[in-house]
Amino acid sequence: MQHQRLGNSGLSVSRICLGCMSYGDPNATISGSPLGWKWALPEKESLPFFKKAIELGINFFDTANVYSFGASEEITGRALKEYARREDVVLATKVYNPMRPGPYGRGLSRKAIFHEVDASLRRLQTDYIDLYQIHRWDNDTPIEETMEALHDVVRAGKARYLGASSMWAWQFAKAQHVAEKNGWTKFITMQNHWNLIYREEEREMAPLCIDQGVGLIPWSPLARGKLARAPEAKTKRMETDGFGKRLYATMEEADARVQEALDKIAKARNLPHAQIALAWLLQKKGVTSPIIGATKMNHLEDAVAALAVKLEKDEVKALESPYVAHPNAGF
């Protein structure tokens, strides 16, 4: 397993991160929530994936309070306690999305952050979170309030580092400026939406992060599985993943041309589609550790194997040339 520092920080992580959204409660819901994880594996089925990830050398695990409304954090915490030493793994979670009805059940206010970090610590069965991330931008809370609250979480020893997720580049720059101006803890990572069929992050966010020494840990590097198989293949997740359909439904015709190019190279190389798609992203400047989901063992094995795949310039050109500009997706 290869390891790399997250941006300019001293935190070193495996170049593959296991995303834990796939482990939780397939029936989890709260009143009025559009979210759902029908494909999620319950705990008994989830545990072997953590064990295998550790065996493969993966030390980086990413979850969120909202995944299965806490069940993912609970499973992640118990699994890592079973299969790893706490000091040997990098544990990341996130805050922002709705966890319960009412005005304080979501968001990045001081009140919400202080409540949710303690709740995450209890579910994860740990004294600290290595990377505590804001899941999205909160338009209802001044960024000064959010950044000071996050700094206080770090000062209290409840988190070691801070990260952010999908937002506009100007918003991320503003948050970093507010932190620097006040002597507060800055973000060391950006977890953004980036893959072969969604490359809008290459315009502003990725160059900003590279310039500022912020590590990039893309989510959905396989486009919710669309880049992990032949274009005509269908899965339960593709049929039940409402958020995934919203992400990619408007550009299916354009995306199909990229998928066809991927399919051609995968067949020529006699390699799984996922290995080619991940190899492309891993070779992008600034990318530290794509966050992959795994509900079958070969998903983990293919992700790790992608580290050894080196694409030729003509293959990269073939994969990239069909791409056209996309509307914003994932904020």
Legacy VTK file of the C-alpha trace (Angstrom):
# vtk DataFile Version 3.0
C-alpha trace
ASCII
DATASET POLYDATA
POINTS 331 float
0.000 0.000 0.000
1.217 3.489 -0.864
0.866 6.308 1.664
0.892 10.057 1.166
0.614 13.146 3.327
-2.680 15.017 3.254
-1.666 18.293 1.649
0.860 20.206 3.717
-0.167 18.495 6.948
1.814 15.842 8.787
-1.052 13.346 8.486
-0.134 10.404 6.263
-2.881 8.206 4.809
-3.218 5.225 2.507
-3.805 6.242 -1.096
-7.135 4.440 -0.995
-9.735 5.491 1.579
-12.610 3.170 2.479
-15.875 5.077 2.443
-18.253 3.687 5.043
-21.584 4.961 3.712
-22.226 1.434 2.413
-22.285 0.040 5.957
-25.284 0.841 8.088
-29.041 0.370 8.090
-30.830 -0.017 4.734
-34.090 1.036 6.372
-32.790 4.158 8.123
-34.927 7.276 7.746
-36.107 10.386 9.555
-39.256 12.392 9.025
-39.169 14.306 5.764
-35.698 13.141 4.749
-35.077 12.498 1.044
-32.028 10.407 1.897
-31.911 6.630 1.834
-29.380 3.822 1.826
-31.303 0.825 0.499
-28.052 -0.777 -0.681
-26.312 -0.437 2.720
-25.020 -3.619 4.318
-25.999 -4.405 7.921
-23.270 -4.909 10.499
-22.704 -8.659 10.147
-22.186 -8.301 6.403
-20.100 -5.136 6.806
-17.418 -6.374 9.198
-15.461 -8.500 6.670
-14.856 -5.389 4.559
-13.115 -3.588 7.404
-11.012 -6.666 8.116
-10.045 -6.979 4.445
-9.263 -3.271 4.167
-6.855 -3.484 7.105
-5.222 -6.551 5.575
-4.737 -4.662 2.296
-2.984 -1.843 4.132
-5.799 0.714 4.091
-5.552 2.945 7.171
-7.991 5.700 6.142
-11.738 5.369 6.841
-14.381 7.978 6.063
-17.940 8.111 7.361
-20.475 10.776 8.388
-23.009 11.279 11.122
-25.818 11.285 8.556
-24.994 7.929 6.914
-27.857 5.679 7.990
-28.456 8.375 10.637
-25.649 7.208 12.886
-25.607 3.488 12.143
-22.582 3.811 9.843
-20.550 5.508 12.579
-21.582 2.832 15.072
-20.532 -0.011 12.762
-17.306 1.762 11.792
-16.377 2.354 15.412
-16.976 -1.244 16.459
-15.214 -2.672 13.410
-12.060 -0.606 13.830
-11.984 -1.447 17.516
-12.090 -5.119 16.548
-9.559 -5.149 13.713
-7.114 -2.280 14.285
-5.304 -0.260 16.892
-6.796 3.204 17.185
-3.426 4.904 16.830
-2.785 3.140 13.519
-5.865 4.342 11.652
-7.065 7.701 10.368
-10.748 8.062 11.164
-12.778 10.744 9.404
-16.394 11.771 9.836
-18.584 14.705 8.861
-21.215 17.128 10.160
-23.946 19.271 8.557
-26.810 17.164 7.205
-30.093 16.620 9.105
-29.931 14.142 11.960
-33.328 14.880 13.473
-36.259 17.241 12.917
-36.081 20.783 14.257
-33.866 23.841 13.794
-30.846 22.373 15.616
-30.967 18.965 13.995
-28.671 20.058 11.177
-26.251 22.739 10.024
-22.963 24.256 11.151
-23.974 26.524 14.001
-21.900 26.416 17.167
-24.764 24.659 18.937
-25.141 22.012 16.222
-21.408 21.324 15.893
-20.859 20.924 19.638
-23.785 18.525 19.924
-22.927 16.488 16.847
-19.221 16.043 17.527
-20.014 14.519 20.921
-22.674 12.280 19.374
-20.202 11.101 16.718
-17.556 10.368 19.339
-20.020 8.213 21.273
-21.082 6.265 18.196
-17.486 5.810 17.004
-16.361 4.737 20.504
-13.316 6.970 20.395
-11.913 9.962 22.269
-11.007 11.866 19.125
-11.681 12.136 15.405
-8.637 12.393 13.161
-10.342 14.399 10.404
-13.566 16.267 11.224
-15.192 17.629 8.087
-18.033 19.950 7.242
-20.263 18.003 4.867
-21.446 21.059 2.932
-21.570 24.870 3.174
-24.185 26.279 5.556
-25.874 29.367 4.110
-27.714 29.993 7.375
-24.648 30.312 9.633
-21.880 32.930 9.397
-18.656 31.224 8.398
-16.924 33.011 11.293
-19.164 31.157 13.756
-18.508 27.817 12.070
-14.731 28.198 11.864
-14.414 29.341 15.483
-16.567 26.432 16.678
-14.478 23.961 14.681
-11.284 25.506 16.085
-12.650 25.033 19.597
-13.407 21.387 18.805
-9.737 20.944 17.892
-8.548 22.851 20.965
-10.726 20.598 23.124
-8.913 17.545 21.728
-12.019 16.137 20.074
-10.545 16.418 16.566
-6.969 16.445 15.282
-7.529 18.034 11.851
-10.333 19.716 9.926
-11.620 19.185 6.403
-14.362 20.439 4.093
-16.504 18.935 1.363
-18.205 20.099 -1.834
-18.730 23.852 -2.175
-17.756 26.703 -4.489
-14.061 27.547 -4.592
-14.752 31.104 -3.389
-16.525 29.729 -0.327
-13.594 27.471 0.534
-11.151 30.362 0.061
-13.303 32.542 2.319
-13.373 29.912 5.069
-9.596 29.497 4.933
-9.107 33.274 5.025
-11.395 33.662 8.052
-9.476 30.960 9.911
-6.069 32.403 9.036
-7.081 35.954 9.937
-8.255 34.909 13.384
-5.550 32.355 14.151
-8.021 29.472 13.985
-7.468 25.968 12.614
-7.633 25.785 8.816
-8.920 22.954 6.658
-6.273 20.485 5.456
-8.527 18.586 3.035
-11.227 19.076 0.435
-13.548 16.131 -0.176
-15.038 16.992 -3.535
-17.043 15.333 -6.287
-14.564 14.279 -8.980
-14.502 11.410 -11.464
-14.296 10.708 -15.201
-17.874 11.850 -15.858
-17.826 14.838 -13.492
-14.691 16.954 -13.865
-15.926 20.454 -13.042
-13.641 20.525 -9.979
-10.670 20.781 -12.333
-11.665 24.355 -13.214
-11.257 26.131 -9.861
-11.367 23.963 -6.726
-8.543 21.580 -7.584
-6.126 24.338 -8.687
-6.944 26.328 -5.537
-6.247 23.348 -3.284
-3.032 22.447 -5.098
-1.803 26.035 -4.773
-2.679 26.201 -1.076
-1.382 22.755 -0.108
-4.799 21.245 0.654
-5.164 17.489 0.146
-7.870 16.295 -2.268
-9.854 13.206 -1.264
-12.563 12.888 -3.947
-15.910 11.304 -3.183
-17.717 9.127 -5.718
-14.562 8.448 -7.765
-16.502 5.715 -9.581
-19.657 7.828 -10.028
-21.797 5.736 -7.677
-20.709 2.612 -9.558
-21.361 3.883 -13.090
-17.619 3.705 -13.834
-17.130 0.317 -12.198
-18.840 -1.826 -14.829
-19.887 -2.039 -18.457
-22.312 0.723 -19.558
-25.251 -1.658 -19.942
-24.891 -3.268 -16.482
-27.538 -2.623 -13.820
-27.334 -2.945 -10.025
-29.635 -2.573 -7.035
-27.824 0.591 -6.015
-28.308 2.181 -9.422
-32.023 1.434 -9.166
-32.513 2.662 -5.565
-29.942 5.463 -5.185
-32.038 8.618 -5.463
-29.111 10.952 -4.851
-27.050 9.198 -7.503
-29.844 9.623 -10.038
-29.975 13.357 -9.305
-26.217 13.631 -9.749
-26.037 12.050 -13.182
-29.517 12.003 -14.741
-29.199 15.261 -16.714
-26.033 14.319 -18.629
-26.537 10.633 -19.380
-26.020 10.965 -23.126
-22.717 12.832 -22.730
-21.587 10.533 -19.928
-22.271 7.480 -22.072
-19.529 8.557 -24.482
-17.013 8.645 -21.617
-18.233 5.271 -20.389
-17.755 3.836 -23.876
-14.152 5.072 -23.945
-13.582 3.535 -20.508
-15.146 0.271 -21.638
-12.870 0.116 -24.676
-9.684 0.657 -22.650
-10.754 -1.782 -19.918
-11.324 -4.479 -22.527
-8.048 -3.725 -24.322
-6.142 -3.903 -21.033
-8.183 -6.892 -19.791
-8.679 -5.019 -16.523
-11.806 -4.158 -14.519
-13.394 -0.824 -15.385
-12.917 0.356 -11.805
-9.150 -0.046 -12.001
-8.903 2.128 -15.105
-11.227 4.825 -13.735
-9.415 4.961 -10.390
-5.978 4.906 -12.030
-6.995 7.979 -14.041
-8.002 9.864 -10.885
-5.025 8.707 -8.807
-2.684 10.157 -11.416
-4.301 13.605 -11.211
-2.152 16.228 -9.526
-3.228 16.974 -5.966
-5.292 13.816 -5.460
-4.253 12.057 -2.264
-6.809 9.370 -1.555
-10.069 8.726 -3.453
-12.876 7.510 -1.205
-14.236 4.235 -2.557
-17.298 2.268 -1.515
-17.212 -1.512 -1.350
-20.082 -3.980 -1.052
-18.197 -6.850 -2.715
-14.645 -7.942 -1.907
-13.455 -7.364 -5.458
-14.362 -3.683 -5.044
-11.617 -3.368 -2.431
-9.166 -5.500 -4.361
-9.724 -3.561 -7.596
-9.239 -0.246 -5.814
-5.896 -1.274 -4.354
-4.807 -2.844 -7.652
-5.497 0.484 -9.411
-2.437 1.919 -7.671
-0.235 -0.199 -9.936
-2.015 0.749 -13.178
-0.184 3.385 -15.210
-2.137 4.880 -18.090
-0.442 5.937 -21.309
-0.902 9.476 -22.631
-3.072 8.290 -25.503
-5.289 6.356 -23.071
-5.737 9.439 -20.890
-6.608 11.468 -23.982
-9.157 8.867 -25.064
-10.795 8.924 -21.625
-10.880 12.703 -21.351
-11.672 13.875 -24.869
-15.416 12.951 -24.876
-16.078 15.048 -21.754
-18.270 18.149 -22.008
-19.049 20.799 -19.382
-21.577 19.719 -16.753
-23.937 21.707 -14.547
-22.983 21.794 -10.868
-23.743 18.481 -9.179
-23.151 17.519 -5.586
-23.255 20.771 -3.601
LINES 1 332
331 0 1 2 3 4 5 6 7 8 9 10 11 12 13 14 15 16 17 18 19 20 21 22 23 24 25 26 27 28 29 30 31 32 33 34 35 36 37 38 39 40 41 42 43 44 45 46 47 48 49 50 51 52 53 54 55 56 57 58 59 60 61 62 63 64 65 66 67 68 69 70 71 72 73 74 75 76 77 78 79 80 81 82 83 84 85 86 87 88 89 90 91 92 93 94 95 96 97 98 99 100 101 102 103 104 105 106 107 108 109 110 111 112 113 114 115 116 117 118 119 120 121 122 123 124 125 126 127 128 129 130 131 132 133 134 135 136 137 138 139 140 141 142 143 144 145 146 147 148 149 150 151 152 153 154 155 156 157 158 159 160 161 162 163 164 165 166 167 168 169 170 171 172 173 174 175 176 177 178 179 180 181 182 183 184 185 186 187 188 189 190 191 192 193 194 195 196 197 198 199 200 201 202 203 204 205 206 207 208 209 210 211 212 213 214 215 216 217 218 219 220 221 222 223 224 225 226 227 228 229 230 231 232 233 234 235 236 237 238 239 240 241 242 243 244 245 246 247 248 249 250 251 252 253 254 255 256 257 258 259 260 261 262 263 264 265 266 267 268 269 270 271 272 273 274 275 276 277 278 279 280 281 282 283 284 285 286 287 288 289 290 291 292 293 294 295 296 297 298 299 300 301 302 303 304 305 306 307 308 309 310 311 312 313 314 315 316 317 318 319 320 321 322 323 324 325 326 327 328 329 330
